[in-house]
Amino acid sequence: MITRANIRNYSIYLHGDLLFAYLEYVGEDYEADMAAMAADPETQRWWKITDPMQESLTEGTWWTPIPEVYHID
């Protein structure tokens, strides 16, 4: 489902008790792709297992975007 939602180069890092995720979105309609992922029964099953283990750092949102401050290819 991650690939079908146009997500590439997806990694999750653990630092202490914090998880950090990095991904590259290559699609054209992020909202639609995320809605399709959220509607997927297998994704919903996985989230029921993993969501109780996670806590957002930003109230009212699940993900906290972090600005990129440096990049080199």
Buried (B, 14 or more C-beta within 10 A) or exposed (E): BEEEBBBEEEEEEEEEEEEEEEBEBEEEEEEEBBEBBEEBEEBEEEBEEEEEEEEEEEEEEEEEEEEEEEEEE
